[in-house]
Amino acid sequence: MPRKYNLYQIDSFTKEKFTGNPAGVITNADGLTDYEMQKIARELNNSETAFIFSSNSDEYDVHIRFFTPTNEVPICGHATIAAHYARAIENGLDTSKVYHKTGAGILPVDIVKENGDYKIVMTQGKIEFGTIIDGINKKELLAALNITKSDLLEDYEIQIVSTGHSKVMVGIKSNETLNTIQPDFGKLSKLSKVIKCNGYYVFTVNSQDSDILIHGRMFAPAIGINEDPVTGNANGPLGAYLVHHNLVKHNNSLFKFKAKQGEAIKRPGIIEVEVKIENEEPVEVKVSGNAVIIFKSELSLND
């Protein structure tokens, strides 16, 4: 008998089809092998595909695994939004909190039902501030991004930050520069091995009174993603970084902002970030967004 799986393609951080960040989702993944999941992720060729497994513990409701076309990764923001959106639709969920087991630990996800649709709020993993990229590695990074030292924002250290899946934070001055960057993906991949971080988040900060604080682009060629449209695991850690380095004003309890990403590759989406603060330091990060189903299908696999 063939095994049948519910397969979705979902655009996250948007309500408009064919924008935002596409993710594959299989909502009933029990029985799939690692080999099969990697093959499915490669076939769908989204930056990530999420596989939802039943829980065998009281500690969490579901177990979710995430695959890029080439690798399994611990967690993924937009695929988390997509996975829980699909699950909420399938199960007709009301506003509720669920816990999912991921490679970054067991974390809560809030399902918010509004206007007959859903918004998904993802609490990210432990905030970790890693290496500051300096010296020869900084030189290599600028060369790989085809930008110069004068493009960088002053007082913004280039640093690895993680809330479950680390990214390099690179603050630059101009949106125009941001949207015309043409990285050398081979050089970025090579540097990833040296600094032990796969993703590079290049961003600008809009100090004008606009709804959108951050514009960004995220490159992760070492894990098969040359450019990712809208990245939860980049904007979340960025929120923590901005608070940690005293680069934004806040009330010492909460810092909220919106980021727009994906414009340069014509897949714009908006992500909302919320940073909980204690004693002037970030202690928890949440990212939230909408989603829209592009298609639902059935995948049939023979044993």
ZAKOLRO-80568 format. One record per residue (C-alpha): residue in three letters; x, y, z. Coordinates in steps of 0.5 Angstrom, whole numbers, m for minus. Each point is the difference from the previous one (the first is absolute). Layout:
residu->ALA px->X py->Y pz->Z
...
//
This chain:
residu->MET px->0 py->0 pz->0
residu->PRO px->3 py->7 pz->m2
residu->ARG px->1 py->5 pz->6
residu->LYS px->m4 py->6 pz->m1
residu->TYR px->2 py->7 pz->3
residu->ASN px->m3 py->7 pz->0
residu->LEU px->5 py->4 pz->m4
residu->TYR px->m1 py->8 pz->0
residu->GLN px->4 py->6 pz->m3
residu->ILE px->m1 py->6 pz->5
residu->ASP px->2 py->7 pz->m1
residu->SER px->2 py->3 pz->7
residu->PHE px->0 py->7 pz->3
residu->THR px->m5 py->2 pz->m6
residu->LYS px->m7 py->0 pz->m1
residu->GLU px->1 py->1 pz->m8
residu->LYS px->2 py->m6 pz->m4
residu->PHE px->7 py->m1 pz->m3
residu->THR px->3 py->5 pz->5
residu->GLY px->3 py->m1 pz->6
residu->ASN px->4 py->m7 pz->2
residu->PRO px->m2 py->m6 pz->m3
residu->ALA px->0 py->m7 pz->4
residu->GLY px->m2 py->m7 pz->m1
residu->VAL px->m4 py->m3 pz->6
residu->ILE px->m2 py->m7 pz->1
residu->THR px->m5 py->0 pz->5
residu->ASN px->0 py->m8 pz->1
residu->ALA px->7 py->m2 pz->0
residu->ASP px->0 py->m6 pz->4
residu->GLY px->4 py->m6 pz->m3
residu->LEU px->4 py->4 pz->m5
residu->THR px->8 py->m1 pz->1
residu->ASP px->5 py->5 pz->0
residu->TYR px->2 py->m2 pz->m7
residu->GLU px->m7 py->1 pz->m3
residu->MET px->m1 py->7 pz->4
residu->GLN px->7 py->2 pz->m3
residu->LYS px->m3 py->m2 pz->m7
residu->ILE px->m6 py->3 pz->1
residu->ALA px->3 py->7 pz->2
residu->ARG px->5 py->0 pz->m6
residu->GLU px->m6 py->m2 pz->m5
residu->LEU px->m4 py->6 pz->3
residu->ASN px->6 py->4 pz->0
residu->ASN px->m3 py->6 pz->5
residu->SER px->6 py->2 pz->5
residu->GLU px->m4 py->m4 pz->5
residu->THR px->m5 py->m6 pz->0
residu->ALA px->m3 py->m1 pz->7
residu->PHE px->m2 py->m7 pz->2
residu->ILE px->m5 py->m1 pz->6
residu->PHE px->0 py->m6 pz->4
residu->SER px->m5 py->m3 pz->5
residu->SER px->3 py->1 pz->8
residu->ASN px->2 py->m6 pz->4
residu->SER px->0 py->5 pz->6
residu->ASP px->m4 py->4 pz->5
residu->GLU px->5 py->6 pz->m1
residu->TYR px->m2 py->2 pz->m7
residu->ASP px->m5 py->m1 pz->m5
residu->VAL px->4 py->m1 pz->m6
residu->HIS px->7 py->m1 pz->m3
residu->ILE px->2 py->4 pz->m6
residu->ARG px->6 py->m1 pz->m4
residu->PHE px->3 py->4 pz->m5
residu->PHE px->4 py->m1 pz->m6
residu->THR px->3 py->5 pz->m5
residu->PRO px->1 py->m4 pz->m7
residu->THR px->7 py->m2 pz->2
residu->ASN px->0 py->0 pz->8
residu->GLU px->m5 py->m1 pz->6
residu->VAL px->0 py->6 pz->4
residu->PRO px->m2 py->1 pz->8
residu->ILE px->m5 py->5 pz->m1
residu->CYS px->m3 py->5 pz->m6
residu->GLY px->m4 py->6 pz->2
residu->HIS px->m4 py->0 pz->m7
residu->ALA px->m1 py->m8 pz->0
residu->THR px->m3 py->0 pz->7
residu->ILE px->m5 py->6 pz->m2
residu->ALA px->m2 py->m5 pz->m6
residu->ALA px->0 py->m6 pz->4
residu->HIS px->m5 py->3 pz->6
residu->TYR px->m4 py->3 pz->m5
residu->ALA px->m1 py->m6 pz->m4
residu->ARG px->m2 py->m4 pz->6
residu->ALA px->m4 py->6 pz->3
residu->ILE px->m4 py->m1 pz->m7
residu->GLU px->m1 py->m7 pz->0
residu->ASN px->m2 py->m1 pz->7
residu->GLY px->m4 py->7 pz->0
residu->LEU px->3 py->2 pz->7
residu->ASP px->m2 py->6 pz->4
residu->THR px->5 py->5 pz->3
residu->SER px->5 py->m5 pz->4
residu->LYS px->7 py->m1 pz->2
residu->VAL px->3 py->m6 pz->m2
residu->TYR px->7 py->m3 pz->1
residu->HIS px->5 py->m3 pz->m5
residu->LYS px->6 py->m4 pz->0
residu->THR px->5 py->3 pz->m4
residu->GLY px->8 py->m1 pz->m1
residu->ALA px->0 py->6 pz->4
residu->GLY px->m4 py->m3 pz->6
residu->ILE px->m7 py->0 pz->2
residu->LEU px->m3 py->7 pz->m2
residu->PRO px->m7 py->3 pz->1
residu->VAL px->m4 py->3 pz->m6
residu->ASP px->m6 py->4 pz->0
residu->ILE px->m6 py->m1 pz->m5
residu->VAL px->m4 py->6 pz->0
residu->LYS px->m6 py->0 pz->m4
residu->GLU px->m3 py->6 pz->m2
residu->ASN px->m5 py->2 pz->m6
residu->GLY px->m1 py->m7 pz->m2
residu->ASP px->8 py->m1 pz->m1
residu->TYR px->6 py->m1 pz->4
residu->LYS px->6 py->3 pz->2
residu->ILE px->6 py->m4 pz->3
residu->VAL px->4 py->3 pz->6
residu->MET px->7 py->m4 pz->1
residu->THR px->4 py->0 pz->6
residu->GLN px->7 py->m1 pz->m2
residu->GLY px->6 py->m4 pz->3
residu->LYS px->5 py->2 pz->5
residu->ILE px->4 py->7 pz->m2
residu->GLU px->7 py->m1 pz->m1
residu->PHE px->5 py->5 pz->m2
residu->GLY px->6 py->m3 pz->m4
residu->THR px->6 py->3 pz->m3
residu->ILE px->1 py->7 pz->m2
residu->ILE px->3 py->m1 pz->m7
residu->ASP px->6 py->4 pz->m1
residu->GLY px->7 py->0 pz->m3
residu->ILE px->1 py->m4 pz->m6
residu->ASN px->m7 py->m3 pz->1
residu->LYS px->m3 py->7 pz->m1
residu->LYS px->4 py->1 pz->m6
residu->GLU px->m2 py->m6 pz->m3
residu->LEU px->m7 py->1 pz->2
residu->LEU px->0 py->7 pz->m3
residu->ALA px->3 py->m3 pz->m7
residu->ALA px->m5 py->m5 pz->0
residu->LEU px->m6 py->4 pz->0
residu->ASN px->4 py->5 pz->m4
residu->ILE px->m1 py->6 pz->4
residu->THR px->5 py->5 pz->4
residu->LYS px->2 py->2 pz->7
residu->SER px->m3 py->7 pz->m2
residu->ASP px->m7 py->m4 pz->m1
residu->LEU px->m1 py->m3 pz->7
residu->LEU px->m4 py->4 pz->6
residu->GLU px->5 py->3 pz->5
residu->ASP px->m1 py->m3 pz->7
residu->TYR px->m3 py->m7 pz->m3
residu->GLU px->5 py->m5 pz->1
residu->ILE px->0 py->m6 pz->m5
residu->GLN px->m2 py->m6 pz->5
residu->ILE px->m3 py->m7 pz->0
residu->VAL px->m7 py->0 pz->4
residu->SER px->m5 py->m6 pz->1
residu->THR px->m7 py->m1 pz->2
residu->GLY px->1 py->m8 pz->m2
residu->HIS px->3 py->1 pz->m7
residu->SER px->6 py->5 pz->0
residu->LYS px->1 py->6 pz->m5
residu->VAL px->5 py->5 pz->m1
residu->MET px->m2 py->7 pz->1
residu->VAL px->2 py->5 pz->m5
residu->GLY px->m3 py->7 pz->1
residu->ILE px->1 py->5 pz->m6
residu->LYS px->m2 py->7 pz->m2
residu->SER px->m4 py->0 pz->m6
residu->ASN px->m6 py->m3 pz->m3
residu->GLU px->3 py->1 pz->m7
residu->THR px->6 py->m4 pz->2
residu->LEU px->m4 py->m5 pz->3
residu->ASN px->m4 py->m2 pz->m6
residu->THR px->6 py->0 pz->m5
residu->ILE px->4 py->m5 pz->4
residu->GLN px->3 py->m5 pz->m4
residu->PRO px->3 py->m5 pz->4
residu->ASP px->6 py->m5 pz->m2
residu->PHE px->m4 py->m6 pz->3
residu->GLY px->6 py->m5 pz->m1
residu->LYS px->4 py->5 pz->5
residu->LEU px->m6 py->1 pz->5
residu->SER px->0 py->m8 pz->0
residu->LYS px->7 py->m1 pz->1
residu->LEU px->0 py->6 pz->6
residu->SER px->m6 py->m4 pz->3
residu->LYS px->5 py->m6 pz->1
residu->VAL px->5 py->4 pz->4
residu->ILE px->m5 py->4 pz->4
residu->LYS px->m5 py->m6 pz->1
residu->CYS px->m6 py->4 pz->m2
residu->ASN px->m4 py->m1 pz->m6
residu->GLY px->m4 py->6 pz->m1
residu->TYR px->2 py->8 pz->m1
residu->TYR px->m6 py->5 pz->2
residu->VAL px->2 py->7 pz->m4
residu->PHE px->m5 py->5 pz->3
residu->THR px->m1 py->8 pz->0
residu->VAL px->m4 py->3 pz->6
residu->ASN px->m5 py->6 pz->m2
residu->SER px->0 py->5 pz->5
residu->GLN px->m5 py->4 pz->m3
residu->ASP px->m7 py->m1 pz->3
residu->SER px->m2 py->m6 pz->m4
residu->ASP px->m4 py->m6 pz->1
residu->ILE px->6 py->m4 pz->m2
residu->LEU px->6 py->1 pz->4
residu->ILE px->4 py->m6 pz->m4
residu->HIS px->2 py->m1 pz->m7
residu->GLY px->4 py->m7 pz->m1
residu->ARG px->3 py->m5 pz->m4
residu->MET px->2 py->m7 pz->2
residu->PHE px->5 py->m4 pz->m4
residu->ALA px->2 py->m7 pz->2
residu->PRO px->3 py->m4 pz->m6
residu->ALA px->4 py->m5 pz->5
residu->ILE px->m7 py->m3 pz->1
residu->GLY px->m3 py->0 pz->m7
residu->ILE px->m4 py->7 pz->1
residu->ASN px->4 py->5 pz->m4
residu->GLU px->m5 py->5 pz->2
residu->ASP px->m6 py->m1 pz->5
residu->PRO px->m6 py->5 pz->m1
residu->VAL px->m3 py->1 pz->7
residu->THR px->4 py->m3 pz->6
residu->GLY px->m2 py->m1 pz->7
residu->ASN px->6 py->m2 pz->3
residu->ALA px->4 py->6 pz->m3
residu->ASN px->m5 py->5 pz->2
residu->GLY px->m1 py->m3 pz->7
residu->PRO px->7 py->0 pz->2
residu->LEU px->1 py->7 pz->m3
residu->GLY px->m5 py->3 pz->5
residu->ALA px->4 py->m3 pz->6
residu->TYR px->6 py->3 pz->m3
residu->LEU px->m3 py->7 pz->m1
residu->VAL px->m2 py->0 pz->8
residu->HIS px->7 py->m4 pz->2
residu->HIS px->4 py->6 pz->m3
residu->ASN px->m5 py->5 pz->2
residu->LEU px->m1 py->2 pz->m7
residu->VAL px->m7 py->2 pz->1
residu->LYS px->m5 py->3 pz->5
residu->HIS px->m4 py->m4 pz->4
residu->ASN px->m4 py->0 pz->7
residu->ASN px->4 py->m6 pz->3
residu->SER px->m5 py->m5 pz->m1
residu->LEU px->m2 py->0 pz->m7
residu->PHE px->2 py->2 pz->m7
residu->LYS px->m4 py->m2 pz->m6
residu->PHE px->1 py->2 pz->m7
residu->LYS px->m1 py->m2 pz->m7
residu->ALA px->5 py->m2 pz->m6
residu->LYS px->m1 py->m1 pz->m7
residu->GLN px->4 py->m5 pz->m4
residu->GLY px->0 py->m3 pz->m7
residu->GLU px->m1 py->6 pz->m4
residu->ALA px->6 py->m1 pz->m4
residu->ILE px->m2 py->m6 pz->m3
residu->LYS px->m7 py->2 pz->m1
residu->ARG px->m3 py->m4 pz->6
residu->PRO px->m1 py->5 pz->5
residu->GLY px->m3 py->m2 pz->7
residu->ILE px->m1 py->3 pz->7
residu->ILE px->2 py->m3 pz->7
residu->GLU px->m2 py->3 pz->7
residu->VAL px->6 py->m1 pz->5
residu->GLU px->m1 py->1 pz->8
residu->VAL px->5 py->0 pz->4
residu->LYS px->m1 py->m1 pz->8
residu->ILE px->5 py->4 pz->4
residu->GLU px->3 py->m1 pz->7
residu->ASN px->5 py->4 pz->3
residu->GLU px->2 py->3 pz->m7
residu->GLU px->1 py->m6 pz->m3
residu->PRO px->m4 py->m4 pz->m5
residu->VAL px->m3 py->m7 pz->4
residu->GLU px->m5 py->m2 pz->m5
residu->VAL px->m2 py->1 pz->m8
residu->LYS px->m6 py->m2 pz->m3
residu->VAL px->m2 py->1 pz->m8
residu->SER px->m7 py->0 pz->m3
residu->GLY px->m3 py->0 pz->m7
residu->ASN px->m5 py->m2 pz->m4
residu->ALA px->0 py->m5 pz->m5
residu->VAL px->m4 py->m2 pz->m7
residu->ILE px->m1 py->m7 pz->m3
residu->ILE px->2 py->0 pz->m7
residu->PHE px->m2 py->m8 pz->m1
residu->LYS px->m1 py->m6 pz->4
residu->SER px->1 py->m7 pz->m3
residu->GLU px->1 py->m7 pz->2
residu->LEU px->7 py->m3 pz->m1
residu->SER px->m1 py->m8 pz->m1
residu->LEU px->6 py->m4 pz->2
residu->ASN px->1 py->m8 pz->m2
residu->ASP px->3 py->m4 pz->5
//
